[in-house]
Amino acid sequence: MSILMLDKLVPEHIQNFEPYFPSKPDTVLMSLFGVETLYRLNNNENALGPPPGVHRVIDDFVPDMVPVYPNGDCFFLKEKLAFKFNKSPDQFLVGNGSCEVISSVIKAFCMKGDNIITADKTFAVYEWVARFSGVEVKLIPLKDFRFDPDAMLDAMDEMTKIIFICNPNNPTGTYWDMDTMTRFLKAVDQRCIVVIDEAYFEYVDKKDYPDAMQLMETFSNVVAFRTFSKMYALAALRIGYLCSSPDVVDMVRRTHIVYSVNTPAQQAAAAAITDDTDFIAATRKMVKDARDLLCPFFDDLGLSYLSGQGNYIMVRTPISDTLLYRMLMKQGIMVRTMTGFRFPNWIRISLVQQPVMTAFVNAFQEVISSVSD
């Protein structure tokens, strides 16, 4: 049998790309670490679960619907989104999670020789998709844990096609206010697409926080990303969307895979945004209560932490983040190590209900005490 010469068949930028390995299923992890309960504080999931309307959609989904393809354009969901945000349905594009939407935007605007600009410590999928698409990535260091608008503008050249701004930023929770965002968009001056990723939009209640869907009325190069995975707790259904001018959406649609969003996801997302005021308020209260517990706790320990927007906190640990992860896992607490985010010896903790936060505090205190003895 002849040898398959993969080095000849696979492009160099793919060979050099390091694959992402997700964590093992919870049941496997529980067996590995010898625990009967596992609290997931690693993925910023909404521990309250989805809004009540979503439960009805899932309960009413019948097997007869399984053989039927979903609507390829998410027609009814786009109508719901248009009504909620006072837009036109043709300003929306829905994907199998925001990761697919990121991929579609990069495919629409970038080719080999082009570049994108984003921060060095932010949601990694912008960088990953660009790199395995053969597109150059310019990573701009954060300044005081925030995106640096001046440095990003300085990095622009005639080959820059997209700038990705995560607002608020994952994992730091920092954000650009309206003045910063507006000055930046004016300076870009329509020279490229500016993606404003608002995955945690519904968690922010600051009056100076800019709304990308409003900004695009003035700046036609703005593309807003949002997701149903975070606030609306539809992570298992994988559904996110973008909103922009009809002309921009038309171009992105040409690279987008139809039928990628399944029927339950479309129906659940539509139900989630139909009557969400009380649900969002309850989730924000849960997050605030958790933040009010953890911040004084970290203060008492003398640890540096970042408590910004979103449903998470980052804390700098006195030991290796990977070692701390393993020690917490032995107590049934799963956190996110930050070395992969280029924050070595930090962890990120999702903010959930008080009993789970108390369990985290107790486990963290025990681990820190054991290593300092």
LOVEXDREN-627312 format. One line per field, with one value per residue (C-alpha): residue in three letters; x, y negated, z negated. Coordinates in nm, 3 decimals, always signed. Example, Ala and Ser with C-alpha at 12.3 -4.5 7.8 and 13.67 -1.06 7.14 Angstrom:
# residues 2
code <- ALA	SER .
east <- +1.230	+1.367 .
north <- +0.450	+0.106 .
up <- -0.780	-0.714 .
# end
This chain:
# residues 373
code <- MET	SER	ILE	LEU	MET	LEU	ASP	LYS	LEU	VAL	PRO	GLU	HIS	ILE	GLN	ASN	PHE	GLU	PRO	TYR	PHE	PRO	SER	LYS	PRO	ASP	THR	VAL	LEU	MET	SER	LEU	PHE	GLY	VAL	GLU	THR	LEU	TYR	ARG	LEU	ASN	ASN	ASN	GLU	ASN	ALA	LEU	GLY	PRO	PRO	PRO	GLY	VAL	HIS	ARG	VAL	ILE	ASP	ASP	PHE	VAL	PRO	ASP	MET	VAL	PRO	VAL	TYR	PRO	ASN	GLY	ASP	CYS	PHE	PHE	LEU	LYS	GLU	LYS	LEU	ALA	PHE	LYS	PHE	ASN	LYS	SER	PRO	ASP	GLN	PHE	LEU	VAL	GLY	ASN	GLY	SER	CYS	GLU	VAL	ILE	SER	SER	VAL	ILE	LYS	ALA	PHE	CYS	MET	LYS	GLY	ASP	ASN	ILE	ILE	THR	ALA	ASP	LYS	THR	PHE	ALA	VAL	TYR	GLU	TRP	VAL	ALA	ARG	PHE	SER	GLY	VAL	GLU	VAL	LYS	LEU	ILE	PRO	LEU	LYS	ASP	PHE	ARG	PHE	ASP	PRO	ASP	ALA	MET	LEU	ASP	ALA	MET	ASP	GLU	MET	THR	LYS	ILE	ILE	PHE	ILE	CYS	ASN	PRO	ASN	ASN	PRO	THR	GLY	THR	TYR	TRP	ASP	MET	ASP	THR	MET	THR	ARG	PHE	LEU	LYS	ALA	VAL	ASP	GLN	ARG	CYS	ILE	VAL	VAL	ILE	ASP	GLU	ALA	TYR	PHE	GLU	TYR	VAL	ASP	LYS	LYS	ASP	TYR	PRO	ASP	ALA	MET	GLN	LEU	MET	GLU	THR	PHE	SER	ASN	VAL	VAL	ALA	PHE	ARG	THR	PHE	SER	LYS	MET	TYR	ALA	LEU	ALA	ALA	LEU	ARG	ILE	GLY	TYR	LEU	CYS	SER	SER	PRO	ASP	VAL	VAL	ASP	MET	VAL	ARG	ARG	THR	HIS	ILE	VAL	TYR	SER	VAL	ASN	THR	PRO	ALA	GLN	GLN	ALA	ALA	ALA	ALA	ALA	ILE	THR	ASP	ASP	THR	ASP	PHE	ILE	ALA	ALA	THR	ARG	LYS	MET	VAL	LYS	ASP	ALA	ARG	ASP	LEU	LEU	CYS	PRO	PHE	PHE	ASP	ASP	LEU	GLY	LEU	SER	TYR	LEU	SER	GLY	GLN	GLY	ASN	TYR	ILE	MET	VAL	ARG	THR	PRO	ILE	SER	ASP	THR	LEU	LEU	TYR	ARG	MET	LEU	MET	LYS	GLN	GLY	ILE	MET	VAL	ARG	THR	MET	THR	GLY	PHE	ARG	PHE	PRO	ASN	TRP	ILE	ARG	ILE	SER	LEU	VAL	GLN	GLN	PRO	VAL	MET	THR	ALA	PHE	VAL	ASN	ALA	PHE	GLN	GLU	VAL	ILE	SER	SER	VAL	SER	ASP .
east <- +0.000	+0.133	+0.182	-0.061	+0.154	-0.047	+0.232	+0.180	-0.199	-0.260	-0.183	+0.100	-0.121	-0.343	-0.045	+0.082	-0.254	-0.293	-0.631	-0.862	-0.944	-1.269	-1.297	-1.427	-1.799	-1.905	-1.972	-1.621	-1.467	-1.666	-1.534	-1.176	-1.179	-1.390	-1.680	-2.054	-2.145	-1.985	-2.058	-1.983	-1.830	-1.618	-1.833	-2.038	-2.362	-2.682	-2.746	-3.110	-3.180	-3.380	-3.691	-4.027	-4.136	-3.841	-3.954	-4.288	-4.119	-3.899	-4.188	-4.407	-4.146	-4.283	-4.093	-4.289	-4.088	-3.751	-3.744	-3.832	-3.553	-3.551	-3.627	-3.299	-3.320	-3.464	-3.756	-3.980	-3.693	-3.564	-3.911	-3.909	-3.564	-3.667	-3.975	-3.782	-3.500	-3.695	-3.501	-3.576	-3.555	-3.298	-3.061	-3.021	-2.829	-2.862	-2.596	-2.512	-2.368	-2.175	-1.869	-2.036	-2.129	-1.766	-1.656	-1.910	-1.799	-1.431	-1.504	-1.710	-1.451	-1.108	-0.873	-0.506	-0.297	-0.567	-0.559	-0.792	-0.725	-0.835	-0.694	-0.436	-0.647	-1.005	-1.245	-1.007	-1.235	-1.174	-0.804	-0.858	-1.094	-0.873	-0.559	-0.706	-0.849	-0.499	-0.567	-0.312	-0.408	-0.283	-0.315	-0.306	-0.214	-0.479	-0.418	-0.529	-0.718	-0.914	-0.905	-0.664	-0.839	-0.535	-0.308	-0.574	-0.606	-0.228	-0.224	-0.465	-0.336	-0.483	-0.514	-0.717	-1.067	-1.218	-1.166	-1.318	-1.413	-1.554	-1.769	-1.775	-1.456	-1.439	-1.259	-1.179	-1.535	-1.410	-1.594	-1.572	-1.822	-2.023	-1.770	-1.478	-1.669	-1.798	-1.453	-1.308	-1.571	-1.525	-1.149	-1.194	-1.399	-1.561	-1.220	-1.309	-1.580	-1.602	-1.753	-1.883	-1.935	-2.204	-2.233	-2.288	-2.503	-2.801	-2.587	-2.477	-2.679	-2.435	-2.587	-2.271	-2.260	-2.304	-2.562	-2.414	-2.758	-2.807	-2.456	-2.507	-2.771	-2.483	-2.195	-2.293	-1.974	-2.075	-2.172	-2.326	-2.289	-2.520	-2.593	-2.862	-2.603	-2.528	-2.824	-3.090	-2.924	-2.961	-2.596	-2.686	-2.895	-2.609	-2.766	-2.629	-2.684	-2.549	-2.717	-2.591	-2.693	-2.882	-2.591	-2.338	-2.570	-2.627	-2.253	-2.213	-2.515	-2.328	-2.074	-2.320	-2.433	-2.811	-2.997	-2.727	-2.967	-3.201	-3.575	-3.582	-3.310	-3.503	-3.827	-3.659	-3.477	-3.799	-3.971	-3.678	-3.700	-4.079	-4.122	-3.780	-3.794	-3.852	-3.612	-3.328	-3.394	-3.381	-3.057	-2.895	-2.992	-2.835	-2.514	-2.507	-2.559	-2.277	-2.047	-2.129	-2.019	-1.696	-1.547	-1.520	-1.394	-1.108	-1.041	-0.998	-0.749	-0.557	-0.599	-0.616	-0.935	-1.136	-1.506	-1.649	-1.957	-2.083	-2.160	-1.803	-1.507	-1.136	-0.900	-0.523	-0.422	-0.124	-0.052	-0.058	-0.404	-0.386	-0.289	-0.569	-0.811	-0.722	-0.746	-1.087	-1.209	-1.141	-1.405	-1.652	-1.581	-1.497	-1.345	-1.181	-0.803	-0.680	-0.341	-0.509	-0.638	-0.277	-0.350	-0.127	-0.216	-0.559	-0.893	-1.239	-1.545	-1.902	-2.147	-2.439	-2.671	-2.561	-2.537	-2.294	-2.096	-2.070	-1.944	-1.681	-1.573	-1.534	-1.341	-1.119	-1.043	-0.952	-0.723	-0.545	-0.499	-0.357	-0.090	+0.011	+0.062 .
north <- +0.000	-0.345	-0.607	-0.898	-1.210	-1.444	-1.700	-1.738	-1.748	-1.971	-2.346	-2.461	-2.692	-2.394	-2.175	-2.448	-2.504	-2.346	-2.171	-2.252	-1.960	-2.008	-1.871	-1.518	-1.461	-1.537	-1.172	-1.077	-1.363	-1.267	-0.914	-1.033	-1.265	-1.040	-1.280	-1.227	-1.590	-1.833	-2.205	-2.358	-2.702	-2.688	-2.788	-3.088	-2.896	-3.035	-2.798	-2.909	-2.727	-2.871	-3.090	-2.916	-2.947	-2.733	-2.447	-2.440	-2.431	-2.137	-1.949	-1.998	-1.887	-1.565	-1.282	-1.346	-1.666	-1.488	-1.375	-1.724	-1.967	-2.291	-2.616	-2.695	-3.070	-3.072	-3.268	-3.296	-3.357	-3.643	-3.794	-3.774	-3.934	-4.209	-4.291	-4.290	-4.515	-4.730	-4.606	-4.434	-4.051	-4.081	-4.244	-3.917	-3.598	-3.304	-3.038	-2.718	-2.909	-3.232	-3.033	-2.957	-3.323	-3.422	-3.179	-3.312	-3.673	-3.588	-3.383	-3.668	-3.942	-3.783	-3.597	-3.505	-3.818	-3.998	-4.045	-4.081	-4.274	-4.181	-4.166	-3.917	-3.813	-3.772	-3.512	-3.289	-3.182	-3.502	-3.416	-3.042	-3.079	-3.338	-3.129	-2.806	-3.012	-3.129	-3.489	-3.691	-3.782	-4.097	-4.054	-4.381	-4.365	-4.471	-4.798	-4.795	-4.472	-4.655	-4.659	-4.936	-5.150	-5.357	-5.055	-4.880	-5.183	-5.200	-4.834	-4.892	-4.883	-4.848	-4.470	-4.492	-4.360	-4.299	-4.427	-4.211	-4.383	-4.169	-4.407	-4.328	-4.131	-3.764	-3.690	-4.027	-4.169	-4.513	-4.716	-5.024	-5.294	-5.482	-5.764	-5.524	-5.312	-5.610	-5.773	-5.443	-5.389	-5.744	-5.686	-5.359	-5.561	-5.266	-5.127	-4.779	-4.577	-4.623	-4.326	-4.408	-4.081	-4.133	-3.775	-3.910	-4.207	-4.109	-4.099	-4.463	-4.735	-5.027	-5.344	-5.427	-5.083	-5.115	-4.911	-4.790	-4.755	-5.127	-5.216	-5.044	-5.305	-5.554	-5.324	-5.085	-4.879	-4.761	-4.397	-4.296	-3.942	-3.802	-3.456	-3.250	-3.043	-3.281	-3.475	-3.254	-2.922	-2.752	-2.641	-2.279	-2.391	-2.596	-2.913	-3.263	-3.546	-3.861	-4.187	-4.445	-4.650	-4.453	-4.494	-4.348	-4.062	-3.983	-3.933	-3.718	-3.507	-3.395	-3.210	-3.083	-2.721	-2.681	-2.428	-2.448	-2.559	-2.282	-2.324	-2.298	-2.564	-2.802	-2.752	-2.774	-3.096	-3.255	-3.159	-3.283	-3.643	-3.666	-3.755	-3.783	-4.085	-3.899	-3.621	-3.865	-4.047	-3.719	-3.617	-3.954	-3.926	-3.579	-3.714	-4.019	-3.806	-3.575	-3.870	-4.022	-3.697	-3.637	-3.987	-4.030	-3.672	-3.742	-4.074	-3.893	-3.655	-3.947	-3.811	-4.023	-3.976	-4.127	-4.174	-4.350	-4.287	-3.946	-3.648	-3.565	-3.676	-3.623	-3.579	-3.549	-3.236	-3.186	-2.849	-2.711	-2.743	-2.387	-2.250	-2.448	-2.312	-1.953	-2.017	-2.183	-1.904	-1.657	-1.850	-1.859	-2.219	-2.283	-2.622	-2.754	-2.777	-3.092	-2.986	-2.917	-3.276	-3.395	-3.468	-3.211	-3.142	-3.298	-3.117	-3.226	-3.143	-3.152	-3.330	-3.109	-3.037	-3.102	-2.737	-2.658	-2.977	-2.882	-2.538	-2.705	-2.938	-2.648	-2.434	-2.723	-2.815	-2.456	-2.424	-2.754	-2.668	-2.325	-2.461	-2.744	-2.520 .
up <- +0.000	+0.092	-0.180	-0.192	-0.163	-0.384	-0.390	-0.014	-0.029	-0.331	-0.311	-0.533	-0.740	-0.828	-0.918	-1.150	-1.318	-1.662	-1.699	-1.989	-2.216	-2.414	-2.766	-2.811	-2.885	-3.241	-3.325	-3.216	-3.414	-3.724	-3.698	-3.643	-3.945	-4.166	-4.229	-4.224	-4.157	-3.914	-3.917	-3.576	-3.626	-3.312	-3.014	-3.132	-3.094	-3.244	-3.532	-3.556	-3.231	-2.940	-2.966	-3.030	-2.667	-2.559	-2.784	-2.604	-2.263	-2.359	-2.522	-2.214	-1.961	-1.813	-1.636	-1.316	-1.273	-1.280	-0.912	-0.787	-0.703	-0.903	-0.731	-0.560	-0.621	-0.977	-0.831	-1.139	-1.381	-1.165	-1.170	-1.550	-1.567	-1.326	-1.535	-1.864	-1.741	-1.495	-1.194	-0.866	-0.848	-0.570	-0.819	-1.010	-0.944	-1.184	-1.231	-1.413	-1.705	-1.670	-1.559	-1.227	-1.185	-1.250	-0.981	-0.730	-0.780	-0.737	-0.424	-0.280	-0.318	-0.342	-0.113	-0.130	-0.178	-0.378	-0.753	-1.047	-1.368	-1.719	-2.071	-2.189	-2.488	-2.378	-2.237	-2.045	-1.759	-1.559	-1.550	-1.492	-1.197	-1.030	-1.073	-0.938	-0.650	-0.558	-0.668	-0.864	-1.221	-1.392	-1.768	-1.959	-2.331	-2.578	-2.759	-3.123	-3.038	-2.765	-2.386	-2.279	-2.013	-1.917	-1.872	-1.665	-1.438	-1.402	-1.295	-1.006	-0.650	-0.302	-0.351	-0.672	-0.601	-0.946	-1.300	-1.576	-1.902	-2.181	-2.387	-2.675	-2.634	-2.718	-2.949	-3.112	-3.126	-3.020	-2.758	-2.538	-2.628	-2.369	-2.329	-2.277	-2.028	-1.831	-1.808	-1.691	-1.421	-1.293	-1.272	-1.083	-0.836	-0.651	-0.551	-0.675	-0.845	-1.222	-1.402	-1.749	-1.929	-2.192	-2.320	-2.671	-2.567	-2.784	-3.099	-3.072	-3.240	-3.213	-3.067	-2.868	-2.700	-2.321	-2.132	-1.803	-1.648	-1.696	-1.582	-1.247	-1.164	-1.143	-1.052	-0.774	-0.816	-1.165	-1.211	-1.544	-1.675	-1.942	-2.074	-2.242	-2.432	-2.718	-2.860	-2.700	-2.797	-2.457	-2.438	-2.357	-2.059	-1.905	-1.769	-1.721	-1.473	-1.318	-1.226	-0.979	-0.679	-0.410	-0.168	-0.413	-0.509	-0.142	-0.092	-0.402	-0.304	+0.009	-0.206	-0.468	-0.490	-0.465	-0.680	-0.949	-1.225	-1.338	-1.388	-1.770	-1.791	-1.567	-1.759	-2.100	-2.009	-1.889	-2.214	-2.424	-2.302	-2.295	-2.664	-2.825	-3.057	-3.385	-3.283	-3.210	-3.539	-3.735	-3.565	-3.630	-3.998	-4.018	-3.866	-4.096	-4.407	-4.300	-4.227	-4.568	-4.730	-4.536	-4.527	-4.907	-4.931	-4.688	-4.862	-5.194	-5.031	-4.879	-4.526	-4.211	-4.011	-3.726	-3.790	-3.488	-3.277	-3.174	-3.397	-3.499	-3.709	-3.649	-3.943	-3.955	-4.140	-4.373	-4.207	-3.853	-3.701	-3.566	-3.907	-4.071	-3.810	-3.900	-4.272	-4.238	-4.011	-4.292	-4.485	-4.197	-4.090	-3.724	-3.633	-3.317	-3.315	-3.145	-3.011	-2.676	-2.679	-2.731	-3.099	-3.273	-3.636	-3.613	-3.623	-3.509	-3.718	-3.588	-3.820	-3.915	-4.211	-4.569	-4.683	-4.401	-4.461	-4.828	-4.728	-4.508	-4.791	-5.032	-4.782	-4.673	-5.035	-5.117	-4.814	-4.878	-5.245	-5.159	-4.926	-5.160	-5.463 .
# end
